[in-house]
Amino acid sequence: MALKTTIFDPAEYLDTEEEVIAFLDASMDGGDAQHIARALGIVARSKGMTEIARKTGVGRQALYTALSENGNPTLATLTAVLAAMGLRLSVSRDAA
């Protein structure tokens, strides 16, 4: 019998606000802008990209592109997407 595999999509498992915040917080630990943008894209998909696009005024395809693995969103796009999800950026002192 052949082994059947499926592609893992983390967007399918981000059900609560606490999970979303933990996921985004963990993505910011490395300081890699592309990783952060991709994580935000995953969260946006979990909430519904069409709804996020409507709330931000940015086209759905433009959001998919900006928040992809190779995307490079502006700070304005990042803050608009976060605001559409009821979140915001904040700064705290690094523990190290």
C-alpha positions in Angstrom: 0.0 0.0 0.0 1.4 3.4 -1.0 1.9 6.1 1.6 -0.3 9.1 1.0 1.0 12.5 2.1 -0.5 15.9 2.1 1.1 19.4 2.1 1.1 20.9 5.6 -0.6 24.3 5.7 -0.1 26.1 9.1 -3.0 28.4 8.2 -5.4 25.6 8.8 -4.3 25.3 12.5 -4.4 29.0 13.5 -7.8 29.0 15.2 -7.4 31.3 18.2 -6.1 34.8 18.7 -3.5 33.4 21.1 -2.2 31.0 18.4 -2.0 33.8 15.9 -0.1 36.0 18.3 2.3 33.2 19.3 2.9 32.3 15.6 3.7 35.9 14.6 5.8 36.5 17.7 7.9 33.4 17.0 8.3 34.5 13.4 9.8 37.7 14.6 12.5 36.1 16.8 14.9 35.6 13.9 14.6 39.1 12.6 14.3 37.9 9.0 12.0 40.2 7.1 11.0 37.6 4.5 10.1 35.1 7.2 8.0 37.7 9.0 6.2 38.6 5.8 5.5 35.0 5.0 4.2 34.3 8.5 1.9 37.3 8.2 0.7 35.9 4.9 -0.1 32.6 6.5 -2.1 34.3 9.2 -3.9 36.5 6.6 -4.9 33.3 4.7 -6.2 31.8 8.0 -8.5 34.8 8.4 -9.5 35.0 4.7 -7.4 36.9 2.3 -10.4 38.4 0.5 -11.6 39.9 3.8 -8.2 41.2 4.6 -7.9 42.7 1.2 -11.3 44.4 1.6 -10.4 45.8 5.0 -7.0 47.1 3.9 -7.9 48.4 0.4 -5.0 46.4 -1.1 -5.8 44.0 -3.9 -6.0 40.3 -2.9 -3.3 39.3 -5.4 -1.1 42.2 -4.3 -1.4 40.9 -0.7 -0.5 37.3 -1.8 2.5 38.6 -3.6 3.7 41.0 -0.8 3.2 38.4 1.9 4.8 35.5 0.0 8.1 33.9 0.7 9.8 36.2 -1.8 7.6 39.3 -1.0 8.8 42.5 0.3 5.9 44.4 1.8 6.1 48.0 2.9 5.6 48.9 6.5 2.3 50.5 5.5 1.1 47.1 4.1 2.2 45.2 7.2 0.5 47.6 9.6 -2.7 47.7 7.5 -2.8 43.9 7.4 -2.2 43.7 11.2 -4.9 46.3 11.8 -7.4 44.4 9.6 -6.9 41.5 12.0 -7.2 43.7 15.1 -3.5 43.5 15.8 -0.6 46.0 15.9 3.2 46.1 16.0 4.8 46.8 19.4 8.4 47.1 20.6 9.9 45.5 23.7 13.4 45.2 25.1 15.4 42.2 23.8 16.1 39.7 26.6 19.7 39.2 25.5 
